[in-house]
Amino acid sequence: MKKFLLILVAVLGLASMATAQKRDCAPDPKMFKEIMEYKIKFLAQEMDLKEDQKEKFVEVYQQMSDLKNKNFERMRAIENSLKKDASEADYKKASDELAEIRLRDVNIDKEYDAKFAKFLSQKQIYKMKEAEDTFRRKMQDMRHKRRNEQKKKATDNTRRTKSAAKSK
């Protein structure tokens, strides 16, 4: 498992460095696909899936992820639509819509837990949820580390520029 995580970190690190300059652009679909593939492999490993379970799991998990990603995109769109001068009514509408999206997410979980239960044990379903949380935390840690490194690099470059300007 440690080797897998190290490989995952290395691949994601390289992918993030390759796209670091595209920060203002839309997320790279190829990178998203690669991350999803690694996530599914990680989950399958953590769940101790048998070969006959893996194919079913990948298909059902990708369906679930697509629905959840649509919810997430809608949530971000709502959050981004609020302007600094938004009214109370705008905030109320956004809050109600976000609550609906969260409710849809819970219903997706319930629906897909039932689908997973047809070919996975309850223990495997529980392990999947734990592994999803672990994967999410690792991704967040990597993002924070990358941002901190970028901030440090920018600060160092600013200091060098100021130092060079003073010496002239």
Secondary structure, 3 states (H helix, E strand, C coil): CHHHHHHHHHHHHHHHHHHHHHCCCCCCHHHHHHHHHHHHHHHHHHHCCCHHHHHHHHHHHHHHHHHHHHHHHHHHHHHHHCCCCCCHHHHHHHHHHHHHHHHHHHHHHHHHHHHHCCCCCHHHHHHHHHHHHHHHHHHHHHHHHHHHHHHHHHHHHHHHHHHHHHHC
